[in-house]
Amino acid sequence: MPPQTWQIKDLLKVSADYLKSKGIENPRLNAEVLLAHQLNLERIRLYLNFNQPLTGKEVSGYRSLIRRRISLEPLQYITGTQEFWSLDFVVNPHVLIPRPETEIVVEQAIILARTIEQGENQSLQILDLGTGCGAISIALAKEMPGALIWATDISEKALGLARSNALKHDVFDRIRFRQGDLWEPFLNDDFLFDIVVSNPPYVTSVEYNDLSHDIRDNEPRLALDGGEDGMYYLKKIIKGAHDFMNPGGWIILEMAPDQTQEALTILDKTGNYEKMARVKDYSRSYRVVIARAL
């Protein structure tokens, strides 16, 4: 008896039902994304070729992807890509998967950059602390071609991926990459930044243990765990930032909604900032704190 021949529409239905039975959220979307990845097609092409028969090799490869997904490996690590700021970024388990709410950091940097006075022939100097796959840095480089971006990460593997993404998006020549922990890479430099952005680890250590398995078992703890109160790195960034910033420059930090008020208090107590404010994300939760250096 010849093996069953699968068409795209039938395989999608069976796969979506199977993923749903295994508790995978958005099973149809997962099924479509994985099949499009297996066939090297855009998702819309699946619907334009609904009755297309698939080869045994294609079906076997797709089943392998489905098995990885039901083991709770993130969809983005399976496909190796994640969209951010309408750009496709290569991602892997060495970096945090970019989230939509982080786009608020990019938005604020673009808006606040317009308030900074620059001398003639001077480039805006922007620092991204903990760049990961380079999502924030690269988005800013695309949006502000006259700016010079500095991107740091403690992980050399993360920086390697960020460099690759910068090359992919043709902004490698406008981003300077340095390895090190927060301010460490700049201790021997005397230049100052106009904008400092960061999406640091801000999950509390207790919350980390309660994260869903697909996050906790796959994404790097180094990029998630912010210590006992979730603010270990946020406090270090705020404490050191003013020494590396031009007067009138802006600091823009992502954090958990319930951390934003404390962050404002810490910024205020330094006496080094003005125009401090909280900014809401797309779900109307406070997600980002901004402050202007005196």
Backbone torsions as a table, in degrees:
resi	resn	phi	psi	omega
1	MET	NA	126.7	-177.2
2	PRO	-67.6	150.1	179.0
3	PRO	-64.6	153.7	-179.3
4	GLN	-65.0	137.2	174.4
5	THR	-97.2	124.6	-177.8
6	TRP	-99.1	137.5	168.8
7	GLN	-99.5	158.1	-176.9
8	ILE	-54.5	-46.9	-175.3
9	LYS	-62.7	-39.5	-178.2
10	ASP	-72.0	-41.2	-179.1
11	LEU	-66.2	-37.4	177.7
12	LEU	-63.0	-43.4	-178.7
13	LYS	-64.1	-48.0	-179.3
14	VAL	-62.5	-42.3	-177.8
15	SER	-67.9	-41.8	179.1
16	ALA	-63.3	-41.4	177.7
17	ASP	-63.1	-40.2	-179.5
18	TYR	-66.5	-45.0	178.7
19	LEU	-62.1	-39.3	178.3
20	LYS	-62.8	-40.6	-179.4
21	SER	-66.1	-21.6	179.4
22	LYS	-95.4	6.7	175.3
23	GLY	82.3	16.0	178.6
24	ILE	-78.1	127.3	177.8
25	GLU	-70.3	149.8	-179.3
26	ASN	49.9	56.2	-173.8
27	PRO	-60.8	-39.7	-179.7
28	ARG	-64.5	-43.7	178.2
29	LEU	-60.4	-44.9	178.4
30	ASN	-60.0	-45.2	-179.6
31	ALA	-60.2	-43.1	-178.7
32	GLU	-68.0	-45.7	-178.7
33	VAL	-61.4	-42.6	-178.6
34	LEU	-69.0	-38.8	179.1
35	LEU	-70.1	-40.3	176.8
36	ALA	-60.8	-39.1	178.0
37	HIS	-65.7	-44.5	179.8
38	GLN	-60.9	-39.8	-176.6
39	LEU	-90.9	-2.5	-178.6
40	ASN	58.1	46.2	180.0
41	LEU	-123.1	157.3	166.6
42	GLU	-72.1	150.1	-176.6
43	ARG	-56.3	-38.0	-178.3
44	ILE	-61.5	-27.7	-178.7
45	ARG	-69.0	-23.4	176.7
46	LEU	-61.2	-42.1	-178.2
47	TYR	-74.2	-27.7	177.8
48	LEU	-78.3	-14.1	-179.8
49	ASN	-127.6	40.2	-172.4
50	PHE	-56.1	-34.6	-175.5
51	ASN	-96.2	9.2	-178.3
52	GLN	-68.0	126.8	175.6
53	PRO	-74.8	147.1	-178.2
54	LEU	-108.9	148.6	178.1
55	THR	-76.8	161.9	177.5
56	GLY	-60.0	-36.6	179.7
57	LYS	-66.1	-40.0	179.1
58	GLU	-65.4	-42.4	179.9
59	VAL	-66.2	-42.1	179.7
60	SER	-62.8	-43.4	178.6
61	GLY	-63.4	-39.2	179.7
62	TYR	-66.2	-41.8	178.9
63	ARG	-61.6	-35.4	177.3
64	SER	-63.5	-39.6	177.5
65	LEU	-66.3	-40.4	178.6
66	ILE	-62.0	-40.7	179.0
67	ARG	-62.4	-40.2	178.1
68	ARG	-63.4	-38.2	-178.2
69	ARG	-69.5	-40.1	-179.3
70	ILE	-72.7	-14.7	172.6
71	SER	-82.1	3.8	176.6
72	LEU	75.3	21.1	169.1
73	GLU	-69.8	130.9	-177.6
74	PRO	-57.5	141.7	179.4
75	LEU	-54.3	-39.1	-176.4
76	GLN	-67.8	-32.2	177.5
77	TYR	-74.7	-31.1	178.4
78	ILE	-68.0	-46.3	-179.6
79	THR	-82.0	-20.7	-179.8
80	GLY	79.3	11.9	-178.4
81	THR	-140.5	155.1	172.7
82	GLN	-148.1	136.1	177.5
83	GLU	-85.1	137.6	176.2
84	PHE	-150.5	128.5	-179.4
85	TRP	56.4	36.9	-179.5
86	SER	62.2	22.8	176.2
87	LEU	-120.6	144.8	177.5
88	ASP	-91.8	125.0	179.4
89	PHE	-113.1	137.9	171.7
90	VAL	-74.6	131.1	178.3
91	VAL	-131.2	155.0	175.5
92	ASN	-152.3	176.6	-175.3
93	PRO	-64.7	-3.0	176.3
94	HIS	-84.3	-8.4	-177.8
95	VAL	-133.5	153.6	173.1
96	LEU	-67.4	142.3	175.6
97	ILE	-75.1	123.0	-179.9
98	PRO	-58.6	137.7	179.4
99	ARG	-107.0	153.5	-179.7
100	PRO	-57.9	-36.2	-176.4
101	GLU	-63.9	-22.6	179.1
102	THR	-69.1	-17.6	176.2
103	GLU	-62.0	-22.5	176.8
104	ILE	-62.1	-35.1	177.1
105	VAL	-61.5	-45.5	178.9
106	VAL	-62.9	-46.4	179.8
107	GLU	-56.3	-47.5	-178.2
108	GLN	-65.3	-38.7	178.8
109	ALA	-61.8	-41.2	179.4
110	ILE	-65.5	-44.4	-179.5
111	ILE	-64.8	-47.9	-174.3
112	LEU	-73.8	-24.6	177.5
113	ALA	-59.8	-29.8	-178.6
114	ARG	-69.8	-16.3	-178.0
115	THR	-92.0	-4.6	-174.7
116	ILE	-93.9	124.5	178.2
117	GLU	-80.0	134.4	-179.3
118	GLN	-124.2	144.9	173.8
119	GLY	-76.6	168.6	179.0
120	GLU	-63.3	141.2	177.2
121	ASN	61.4	23.1	177.1
122	GLN	-107.2	134.6	176.9
123	SER	-92.8	142.7	173.2
124	LEU	-64.3	130.5	-179.7
125	GLN	-102.5	117.4	-176.6
126	ILE	-120.3	133.9	179.0
127	LEU	-115.9	129.1	175.0
128	ASP	-111.5	107.5	-179.4
129	LEU	-86.8	122.9	-179.0
130	GLY	75.2	61.2	-169.4
131	THR	-72.1	-22.9	-178.9
132	GLY	61.4	-124.8	-179.8
133	CYS	-78.5	-1.7	178.3
134	GLY	92.5	12.2	-172.7
135	ALA	-57.3	-51.7	-177.9
136	ILE	-65.7	-48.4	-177.9
137	SER	-57.9	-46.3	-176.0
138	ILE	-70.7	-39.7	176.5
139	ALA	-60.4	-42.3	179.3
140	LEU	-68.2	-38.1	178.1
141	ALA	-64.0	-36.9	177.9
142	LYS	-68.2	-38.7	-175.6
143	GLU	-82.8	-26.6	-177.3
144	MET	-126.9	76.2	-174.3
145	PRO	-61.8	-17.6	179.2
146	GLY	-88.2	-5.8	-176.9
147	ALA	-89.5	154.3	171.5
148	LEU	-107.0	123.5	-175.8
149	ILE	-104.2	136.7	171.9
150	TRP	-113.3	133.4	-177.1
151	ALA	-130.3	128.9	-179.8
152	THR	-122.8	157.2	170.3
153	ASP	-160.2	147.2	178.1
154	ILE	-74.2	-20.9	-177.5
155	SER	-95.6	120.1	177.2
156	GLU	-65.9	-33.3	178.7
157	LYS	-67.3	-37.9	175.7
158	ALA	-64.4	-44.0	179.5
159	LEU	-62.5	-37.5	177.4
160	GLY	-60.4	-41.4	178.8
161	LEU	-69.2	-39.9	178.2
162	ALA	-61.6	-40.8	177.2
163	ARG	-60.8	-43.5	179.1
164	SER	-61.8	-41.5	178.4
165	ASN	-66.5	-36.5	177.6
166	ALA	-64.4	-40.5	175.6
167	LEU	-63.2	-43.4	-179.5
168	LYS	-58.4	-37.6	-175.9
169	HIS	-100.6	13.5	172.9
170	ASP	60.5	37.9	177.1
171	VAL	-127.2	13.6	-175.4
172	PHE	-59.4	-34.5	-176.5
173	ASP	-73.9	-8.7	-178.6
174	ARG	-114.8	10.0	176.7
175	ILE	-125.0	129.7	176.6
176	ARG	-104.8	122.4	-176.6
177	PHE	-102.1	134.9	176.4
178	ARG	-138.3	139.3	178.6
179	GLN	-93.7	139.0	175.9
180	GLY	155.4	171.1	-177.2
181	ASP	-90.0	112.0	176.2
182	LEU	50.5	-112.8	-173.5
183	TRP	-81.9	-9.2	-174.8
184	GLU	-50.8	-43.0	-176.9
185	PRO	-65.7	-10.0	-174.3
186	PHE	-117.5	11.1	-176.6
187	LEU	-63.9	-26.1	-178.3
188	ASN	-102.6	11.5	179.4
189	ASP	-107.1	157.7	-179.7
190	ASP	-117.9	7.5	177.7
191	PHE	-88.3	159.1	-175.5
192	LEU	-120.1	157.6	-177.0
193	PHE	-104.6	148.5	177.1
194	ASP	-89.3	-31.0	178.3
195	ILE	-139.1	131.5	173.2
196	VAL	-117.8	123.4	178.1
197	VAL	-121.5	151.4	176.1
198	SER	-162.6	141.5	167.6
199	ASN	-118.2	77.6	-174.2
200	PRO	-79.3	170.3	172.7
201	PRO	-60.9	129.1	-179.9
202	TYR	-139.7	11.7	173.6
203	VAL	-79.8	135.1	177.4
204	THR	-69.0	156.8	-178.8
205	SER	-61.2	-34.8	177.1
206	VAL	-68.5	-45.6	178.9
207	GLU	-61.8	-34.6	-179.8
208	TYR	-57.9	-42.1	-179.2
209	ASN	-67.9	-19.1	-180.0
210	ASP	-99.2	1.7	179.0
211	LEU	-64.1	155.4	177.6
212	SER	-60.8	152.6	-174.7
213	HIS	-60.5	-36.1	-177.3
214	ASP	-64.8	-29.8	176.4
215	ILE	-83.3	-54.7	-173.0
216	ARG	-62.9	-37.2	-174.7
217	ASP	-89.2	-2.6	-174.7
218	ASN	-129.8	-43.7	-177.8
219	GLU	-81.6	149.3	-173.4
220	PRO	-65.6	127.5	179.5
221	ARG	-58.9	-34.7	-179.2
222	LEU	-57.3	-28.4	-178.1
223	ALA	-93.0	-1.7	-174.9
224	LEU	-119.8	-44.7	-170.1
225	ASP	-78.9	112.8	-179.6
226	GLY	-99.4	19.9	177.6
227	GLY	89.2	-170.7	-171.9
228	GLU	-55.7	-44.3	-179.4
229	ASP	-105.6	5.0	179.7
230	GLY	78.8	-1.5	-173.0
231	MET	-115.7	16.4	-178.7
232	TYR	-57.1	-50.5	-177.3
233	TYR	-76.1	-36.7	177.4
234	LEU	-58.7	-43.7	179.7
235	LYS	-65.2	-40.4	179.0
236	LYS	-65.3	-39.5	178.9
237	ILE	-64.3	-48.2	-179.1
238	ILE	-62.7	-41.7	-178.6
239	LYS	-61.5	-38.7	-174.8
240	GLY	-95.1	-16.7	-168.4
241	ALA	-58.3	-45.0	-171.4
242	HIS	-59.6	-32.0	-179.8
243	ASP	-68.7	-15.0	-176.7
244	PHE	-115.9	13.2	-174.7
245	MET	-119.9	144.6	171.3
246	ASN	-73.6	144.5	172.9
247	PRO	-56.5	135.6	-177.0
248	GLY	89.4	-4.9	177.3
249	GLY	-79.4	167.2	-175.0
250	TRP	-119.9	141.8	169.7
251	ILE	-109.5	134.7	-174.8
252	ILE	-132.3	113.9	-172.6
253	LEU	-125.6	132.8	172.2
254	GLU	-89.7	146.6	178.8
255	MET	-163.6	178.7	176.7
256	ALA	-73.0	148.4	-179.0
257	PRO	-52.8	-38.8	-177.3
258	ASP	-80.0	2.6	176.8
259	GLN	-102.1	-12.4	-170.8
260	THR	-65.2	-39.9	-178.9
261	GLN	-66.8	-41.3	178.3
262	GLU	-64.3	-38.4	178.4
263	ALA	-62.0	-41.0	176.9
264	LEU	-61.6	-40.7	179.3
265	THR	-63.4	-43.4	179.9
266	ILE	-64.3	-44.1	178.2
267	LEU	-60.5	-43.4	-178.1
268	ASP	-64.2	-41.2	-177.3
269	LYS	-66.6	-23.4	178.3
270	THR	-68.2	-27.1	-176.4
271	GLY	73.6	10.3	-174.7
272	ASN	-103.9	1.3	-172.0
273	TYR	-136.1	159.1	174.0
274	GLU	-137.9	175.8	176.5
275	LYS	50.7	42.3	179.1
276	MET	-76.4	139.9	-177.2
277	ALA	-158.4	159.6	173.7
278	ARG	-105.3	145.7	-179.3
279	VAL	-124.5	135.3	-178.9
280	LYS	-84.5	152.2	175.9
281	ASP	-92.0	-170.3	-174.7
282	TYR	-68.7	-18.1	177.6
283	SER	-95.7	10.5	177.1
284	ARG	70.2	24.7	174.0
285	SER	-104.4	142.4	175.5
286	TYR	-62.8	125.8	-173.3
287	ARG	-130.6	-26.1	-173.6
288	VAL	-130.4	141.8	174.2
289	VAL	-116.2	136.0	177.9
290	ILE	-123.1	152.2	176.3
291	ALA	-157.5	147.8	-178.6
292	ARG	-104.5	130.3	-177.7
293	ALA	-73.7	136.2	176.2
294	LEU	-83.9	NA	NA
